[in-house]
């Protein structure tokens, strides 16, 4: 997940002074602002591209089929049961 101060900067949209305070903070620290921006870009490119979403869906299906092969609905030939090699899937959430 994206982390405040690491990948992005979150502010209270109902509190204008919170936004102004954070703007002043990062304008006074351009190296820190650049670090947060670079971390955010790297995170988004790694985890939020279309290929990442497709991989997530496929991993989730593999995990579901391993746990509930009866939901396979006639795929033939039926793949051998094995532990899904993925660590994070929608089925677990």
C-alpha positions as CSV (number, residue, x, y, z in Angstrom):
1,X,0.0,0.0,0.0
2,X,1.0,3.6,-0.5
3,X,2.4,5.1,2.7
4,X,2.1,8.7,3.7
5,X,5.4,10.5,3.8
6,X,7.1,7.6,1.9
7,X,5.2,7.4,-1.5
8,X,2.9,10.4,-1.2
9,X,1.8,13.2,1.1
10,X,-1.7,13.0,2.5
11,X,-3.5,16.1,3.9
12,X,-6.9,16.7,5.5
13,X,-8.9,18.2,2.7
14,X,-11.3,19.8,5.2
15,X,-8.4,21.6,6.9
16,X,-6.8,24.1,4.5
17,X,-4.1,24.9,7.1
18,X,-2.9,21.2,7.0
19,X,-2.3,21.6,3.2
20,X,-0.5,24.9,3.6
21,X,1.6,23.5,6.5
22,X,2.7,20.5,4.4
23,X,3.3,22.6,1.3
24,X,5.6,24.9,3.3
25,X,7.4,21.9,4.8
26,X,8.1,20.2,1.5
27,X,9.0,23.5,-0.3
28,X,11.6,24.1,2.4
29,X,12.9,20.5,1.9
30,X,13.1,19.9,-1.9
31,X,15.3,16.9,-1.5
32,X,12.8,15.2,0.7
33,X,9.9,16.2,-1.6
34,X,11.9,14.6,-4.5
35,X,12.5,11.4,-2.5
36,X,8.8,11.1,-1.8
37,X,7.9,11.7,-5.5
38,X,10.5,9.2,-6.7
39,X,9.3,6.6,-4.2
40,X,5.7,7.2,-5.3
41,X,6.5,6.9,-9.0
42,X,8.5,3.6,-8.4
43,X,5.6,2.2,-6.3
44,X,3.0,3.0,-8.9
45,X,5.1,1.7,-11.8
46,X,5.7,-1.5,-9.9
47,X,2.2,-2.2,-8.5
48,X,-0.4,-0.3,-10.5
49,X,0.2,-1.0,-14.2
50,X,-2.3,-3.0,-16.3
51,X,0.1,-5.9,-16.4
52,X,0.2,-5.9,-12.6
53,X,-3.6,-6.0,-12.4
54,X,-3.8,-8.9,-14.9
55,X,-1.2,-10.8,-12.8
56,X,-3.2,-10.1,-9.7
57,X,-6.4,-11.5,-11.3
58,X,-4.6,-14.6,-12.6
59,X,-2.9,-15.2,-9.2
60,X,-6.3,-14.8,-7.5
61,X,-7.9,-17.3,-9.9
62,X,-5.1,-19.8,-9.3
63,X,-5.4,-19.5,-5.6
64,X,-9.2,-19.9,-5.8
65,X,-9.0,-23.0,-8.0
66,X,-6.5,-24.5,-5.7
67,X,-8.7,-24.0,-2.6
68,X,-12.0,-24.7,-4.4
69,X,-11.5,-26.9,-7.5
70,X,-15.3,-27.6,-7.6
71,X,-15.7,-24.0,-8.8
72,X,-13.6,-24.7,-11.8
73,X,-16.8,-25.5,-13.8
74,X,-15.4,-28.0,-16.3
75,X,-12.0,-26.8,-17.3
76,X,-10.6,-29.8,-19.1
77,X,-8.1,-31.2,-18.8
78,X,-8.2,-30.4,-15.1
79,X,-4.9,-29.0,-14.0
80,X,-3.1,-30.9,-11.2
81,X,-3.7,-29.5,-7.7
82,X,-0.7,-27.7,-6.3
83,X,-0.1,-24.9,-3.9
84,X,-0.4,-21.6,-5.6
85,X,3.1,-20.0,-5.6
86,X,1.7,-16.5,-5.0
87,X,1.9,-14.6,-1.8
88,X,-0.9,-12.1,-2.3
89,X,-4.2,-12.7,-4.0
90,X,-7.8,-11.4,-4.0
91,X,-9.1,-14.7,-2.7
92,X,-7.1,-14.1,0.6
93,X,-8.5,-10.6,1.0
